[in-house]
Amino acid sequence: MTVASAPVELLLVDGNADLAESVQLLLQTRGWVVHVALDAATAMTLVEQHPIALAFIAISLPDVDGYMLARRLRAAQRPCVLIALTGYGHADDRRRALDAGFDDHVLKPATLAQLEAVVTRYVRSP
């Protein structure tokens, strides 16, 4: 008898609802469960309620910025991989993201292939 494994759960945090929904639908085509938060407060709740393996987090959010959200998640010792998904692409922006606790920095607009590569690089599928 084979035991079914749980699907990989991802979190997408972006204040742009249309963009978030589009990216969610794309990522779901790969078989991942994708939760969406439009603000940092909702993101914190989702991370507490679900076994999130990886979170794509925009830097510009309506309540606090993505840097602060990353710091809060690290302070809460949430074990998920944090990826800054942002339009800010200078070397200083990447350094700032890594300093805030992100594991990686991906520029918007990212293609499905780029997002998939990030997930497969950091998350071991069951």
C-alpha positions as CSV (number, residue, x, y, z in Angstrom):
1,M,0.0,0.0,0.0
2,T,1.3,3.4,-0.9
3,V,0.8,6.4,1.4
4,A,-0.2,9.5,-0.5
5,S,2.0,12.5,0.3
6,A,0.7,16.0,1.0
7,P,1.1,18.5,-1.9
8,V,3.6,21.3,-1.5
9,E,2.0,24.4,-0.1
10,L,3.1,27.8,-1.3
11,L,2.2,31.3,-0.2
12,L,2.0,34.3,-2.6
13,V,1.9,37.7,-0.9
14,D,1.1,40.7,-3.1
15,G,-1.1,43.7,-2.7
16,N,-2.2,43.5,-6.4
17,A,-5.2,41.1,-6.3
18,D,-5.3,40.6,-10.0
19,L,-1.6,39.8,-10.3
20,A,-1.8,37.5,-7.2
21,E,-4.7,35.6,-8.7
22,S,-3.0,35.2,-12.1
23,V,0.2,33.9,-10.5
24,Q,-1.8,31.6,-8.2
25,L,-3.5,30.0,-11.1
26,L,-0.2,29.5,-13.0
27,L,1.5,27.9,-10.0
28,Q,-1.5,25.7,-9.3
29,T,-1.1,24.2,-12.8
30,R,2.1,22.6,-11.4
31,G,0.1,20.8,-8.7
32,W,1.1,23.1,-5.8
33,V,-1.4,24.4,-3.3
34,V,-1.1,28.2,-3.5
35,H,-2.5,30.4,-0.7
36,V,-2.8,34.1,-1.5
37,A,-2.5,37.0,1.0
38,L,-3.0,40.6,-0.1
39,D,-1.3,42.0,3.0
40,A,1.2,41.0,5.7
41,A,-1.3,40.4,8.4
42,T,-3.1,37.8,6.3
43,A,0.2,36.3,5.3
44,M,1.2,35.8,9.0
45,T,-2.1,34.1,9.7
46,L,-1.8,31.8,6.7
47,V,1.7,30.8,7.7
48,E,0.5,29.9,11.2
49,Q,-2.4,27.8,9.8
50,H,-0.7,25.9,6.9
51,P,2.6,24.1,6.4
52,I,3.9,26.7,3.9
53,A,7.1,25.4,2.3
54,L,7.9,28.6,0.3
55,A,6.5,32.1,0.2
56,F,6.8,34.6,-2.6
57,I,6.6,38.0,-1.1
58,A,6.2,41.4,-2.8
59,I,8.1,44.3,-1.3
60,S,5.3,46.8,-1.7
61,L,2.4,45.8,0.5
62,P,-0.5,47.9,1.8
63,D,0.2,47.4,5.6
64,V,3.9,46.9,6.0
65,D,6.6,46.3,3.4
66,G,7.9,42.9,2.5
67,Y,11.1,43.5,4.3
68,M,9.3,43.9,7.6
69,L,7.1,40.8,6.8
70,A,10.3,38.7,6.2
71,R,11.7,39.9,9.5
72,R,8.5,39.0,11.3
73,L,8.4,35.6,9.8
74,R,12.0,34.9,10.8
75,A,11.4,36.2,14.3
76,A,8.4,33.9,14.6
77,Q,10.7,31.1,13.5
78,R,8.5,30.0,10.6
79,P,10.5,27.4,8.7
80,C,9.5,28.4,5.1
81,V,11.7,29.6,2.4
82,L,11.2,33.3,1.7
83,I,11.6,34.7,-1.8
84,A,11.4,38.5,-2.5
85,L,9.3,38.9,-5.7
86,T,9.8,42.5,-6.6
87,G,10.4,45.1,-9.3
88,Y,13.3,46.5,-7.3
89,G,16.3,45.0,-9.1
90,H,19.4,46.9,-8.1
91,A,22.3,45.2,-6.3
92,D,21.4,47.2,-3.2
93,D,17.8,46.0,-3.4
94,R,19.0,42.4,-3.5
95,R,21.3,43.0,-0.5
96,R,18.5,44.6,1.5
97,A,16.2,41.7,0.8
98,L,18.8,39.1,1.9
99,D,19.5,41.3,5.0
100,A,15.8,41.2,5.9
101,G,15.8,37.4,5.9
102,F,14.8,36.5,2.4
103,D,16.5,33.4,0.9
104,D,16.4,34.8,-2.6
105,H,15.4,37.7,-4.8
106,V,13.4,37.3,-8.0
107,L,12.5,40.2,-10.3
108,K,8.9,40.9,-11.5
109,P,7.6,40.2,-14.0
110,A,8.7,36.6,-13.5
111,T,7.8,33.9,-15.9
112,L,6.2,30.6,-14.8
113,A,9.4,28.9,-15.7
114,Q,11.4,31.2,-13.4
115,L,8.9,30.7,-10.5
116,E,8.9,26.9,-11.1
117,A,12.7,26.9,-11.1
118,V,12.8,28.7,-7.7
119,V,10.3,26.3,-6.2
120,T,12.1,23.2,-7.4
121,R,15.5,24.7,-6.3
122,Y,14.3,25.2,-2.7
123,V,11.5,22.8,-2.0
124,R,11.7,19.0,-2.1
125,S,8.5,17.6,-3.5
126,P,7.0,14.8,-1.5
